[in-house]
Amino acid sequence: MASSTVVLDPLSNRSIFRKFVLMLLSILASLYFLHCLAERCGTSPSPVRTSEVATGLFASDPNHLRSPRRKRLLQKWPAKSPVRDPSVRYRFDGVMSAGEETDLPGLEEEEEADPAVQPDMRLPAPFGADIVAKPSYFGPDKLSSLGEGSKRLPQAIIIGVKKGGTRALLEFLRVHPDIRAVGAEPHFFDRNYDNGLDWYRELMPKTLEGQITMEKTPSYFVTREAPARIYSMSRATKLIVVVRDPVTRAISDYTQTLSKKPDIPTFESLTFKNRTSGLIDTSWSAVQIGIYAKHLDNWLQFFPMRQILFVSGEWLISDPAGELGRVQDFLGLKRIITDKHFYFNQTKGFPCLKKAEGSSKPHCLGKTKGRTHPNIHPEVVQRLRDFYRPFNMKFYQMAGRVFGWDD
């Protein structure tokens, strides 16, 4: 039986191998196409987690933003981008460089608000998260945060005193990125308490985690009910009192009233019950406010001295950075406001900001500040100094600081 031998044609083998390779490549190309189609055009993509987006958007390596995967994540971002105002500068603390509102409906201001303060503007928070960008590669002209923050009751309040320098202190403090303050005086704990804490909270600016909410209403210091009401809100509230030579303060108080009511009696006639006897009329508010020891005693019934800081109105003029340093320490904040932020205005007679919050221009308090005081008879001034001296000595002892008003 003859055996048959099969001879394979080498050309045939190469042809089969070529067809196999082409078929394999075709299958791989189809799979890749299906993968790309599903990745780009899928109708039900997996939800994007906030943490995943934050990692991609604020990663330390800017190349993450250039990868196709990161680009797709950014395209799926659900929040609408805010329209950016080119006139507004941005900071790395997560807030546009603008101030808070000064015109709050239904509020009467005891001291004139600074007209230079602009309304507060903030960025919306995607998914309600407070995400703060690090300034590693975001330039000053780019968005640095997507945190909106929330409204909180104040952790610190400037409670007094009227015509002591509270407006200046507030405006200086607003330069600090970790302080957000109401521009107008809410007068909640003296005039609007019946409106409730929810009403009060709505007046506050939105803050991010770690920022301090503040307000200032100088009349709180002399309002008998204010300490108990603030204590009821939060016994941990920090209180700041700006004090000034009570004689100078009384004259400044009278000057402000005179600018609004030119027909009021003279300072001398309002100071004394009887000019001949020299008996001081303590029922006149301009005189009564300066009896600091009496008012402080009311506050110490509720708050320990460690929660009260006294700022010198005189030193706020002569050494603003020094006084602001004490305030920043008291609030537990980094000393960011320093000498470099101030210059002395010879015309007004007090320091001004080289760059106010939300502006690249120098800023002084308005024309209502630094009014020229009327000439008061030296004898009247001396009588007032004699009257205040024992109260001042008691106040120095209580506050643990000598202010030098009787030198």
RAMO-V187709 format. One record per backbone hydrogen bond with DSSP energy under -0.5 kcal/mol. NH is the residue of the N-H (numbers start at 0). CO is the residue of the C=O. E is the energy in kcal/mol with one decimal. If there is no record, write none. Layout:
NH:CO:E
NH:CO:E
This chain:
6:4:-0.6
7:5:-0.6
9:7:-0.6
11:8:-0.6
12:8:-1.9
13:9:-2.0
14:10:-1.6
15:11:-2.1
16:12:-2.2
17:13:-2.1
18:14:-2.1
19:15:-2.2
20:16:-2.3
21:17:-2.3
22:18:-2.3
23:19:-2.3
24:20:-2.6
25:21:-2.2
26:22:-2.2
27:23:-2.5
28:24:-2.6
29:25:-2.1
30:26:-2.4
31:27:-2.5
32:28:-2.4
33:29:-2.5
34:30:-2.4
35:31:-2.6
36:32:-2.5
37:33:-2.4
38:34:-2.2
39:35:-2.3
40:36:-2.5
41:37:-1.0
48:46:-0.6
52:48:-2.2
53:49:-2.9
54:50:-2.0
55:51:-1.8
56:52:-3.1
57:53:-2.5
58:55:-0.5
61:59:-0.7
63:60:-1.8
64:61:-1.3
65:62:-1.4
66:62:-0.8
66:63:-0.6
70:66:-2.1
71:67:-2.2
72:68:-2.0
73:69:-2.3
74:70:-2.0
75:71:-1.3
76:73:-1.0
83:81:-0.6
85:83:-0.7
87:84:-1.9
89:139:-0.7
90:94:-1.2
93:90:-0.8
95:120:-0.7
96:88:-2.9
97:95:-2.6
103:101:-0.9
106:103:-1.6
108:106:-0.5
114:112:-0.5
116:113:-1.6
122:146:-0.5
125:123:-0.6
125:145:-0.5
127:124:-1.6
128:125:-2.0
130:128:-1.0
131:129:-0.6
132:130:-0.5
132:143:-2.0
136:133:-0.7
137:133:-0.6
138:136:-0.7
141:138:-1.9
145:130:-1.7
146:130:-0.5
149:206:-2.1
151:204:-0.6
154:212:-1.6
155:212:-1.4
156:237:-2.4
157:214:-2.6
158:156:-0.9
158:239:-1.9
159:239:-0.9
163:160:-1.7
165:160:-0.5
168:164:-2.2
169:165:-2.5
170:166:-2.4
171:167:-2.4
172:168:-2.5
173:169:-1.7
174:171:-1.3
175:172:-1.9
178:175:-1.7
179:211:-2.9
181:213:-1.9
182:100:-1.6
183:100:-0.9
185:183:-0.7
190:186:-1.9
191:186:-2.0
194:191:-1.8
195:192:-1.6
199:195:-1.7
200:196:-3.0
201:197:-1.8
202:198:-0.7
202:199:-0.9
203:200:-1.5
206:149:-2.6
210:207:-2.1
211:177:-3.3
213:179:-2.3
214:155:-0.9
216:157:-2.1
219:216:-1.9
220:158:-2.3
220:217:-1.0
221:218:-0.7
222:219:-1.6
223:221:-0.7
225:222:-1.0
226:222:-0.6
228:224:-1.9
229:225:-2.6
230:226:-2.4
231:227:-1.9
232:228:-1.5
233:229:-2.7
236:233:-1.4
237:154:-2.6
238:306:-3.1
239:156:-2.4
240:308:-3.0
241:159:-3.9
242:240:-0.7
242:310:-2.5
248:244:-2.9
249:245:-2.0
250:246:-2.0
251:247:-2.4
252:248:-2.5
253:249:-2.3
254:250:-2.3
255:251:-2.1
256:252:-1.9
257:253:-2.7
258:254:-1.7
259:255:-0.8
259:256:-0.8
260:256:-2.6
263:260:-1.7
269:265:-1.6
270:266:-1.7
271:267:-1.4
272:278:-3.0
273:278:-1.0
277:273:-1.8
278:273:-1.0
279:277:-0.5
280:270:-3.3
281:279:-1.1
283:280:-1.2
286:283:-1.2
287:283:-2.6
288:284:-2.5
289:286:-0.7
290:287:-1.7
291:289:-1.9
293:290:-0.6
294:290:-1.3
295:291:-2.8
296:292:-1.8
297:293:-0.8
297:294:-0.6
298:294:-1.2
299:295:-2.1
300:297:-0.7
301:298:-1.8
302:298:-2.7
306:303:-1.9
307:304:-1.8
308:238:-2.6
310:240:-2.9
310:308:-0.6
312:242:-3.6
312:310:-0.5
315:311:-1.7
316:312:-0.6
316:313:-0.9
317:313:-2.2
318:314:-2.8
322:318:-2.0
323:319:-2.6
324:320:-1.9
325:321:-1.5
326:322:-1.9
327:323:-2.5
328:324:-2.1
329:325:-2.3
330:326:-2.1
331:328:-1.2
332:327:-3.1
335:333:-1.7
337:335:-0.7
340:337:-2.0
341:338:-1.9
342:351:-2.1
344:342:-0.5
344:349:-1.8
345:343:-0.8
348:344:-2.6
349:344:-0.8
351:342:-3.2
352:362:-2.4
353:340:-2.7
355:360:-1.4
358:355:-1.9
362:352:-3.0
368:365:-2.0
379:376:-0.9
380:376:-1.8
381:377:-2.5
382:378:-2.3
383:379:-2.1
384:380:-2.1
385:381:-2.4
386:382:-2.0
387:383:-2.4
388:384:-1.7
389:385:-0.6
391:387:-2.7
392:388:-2.4
393:389:-1.9
394:390:-2.2
395:391:-2.8
396:392:-1.8
397:393:-2.2
398:394:-3.0
399:395:-1.7
400:395:-1.2
402:400:-0.6
406:403:-0.8
